[in-house]
């Protein structure tokens, strides 16, 4: 009985370890390639002020 429970726990920890590795890989991939939006462009326009002396 104890051996089967130990094997179950080993499998659970193994799958949890693989899940953590996959999460880390996906997180790194998203940090590099997730935000591929176009760069912002600064536009400056001169606005005339009325009643300027």
Secondary structure, DSSP 8 states (H G I E B T S, - for coil): -HHHHHHHHHHHHHHHHHHHHHHHHHHHHHHHHS---------------TT--
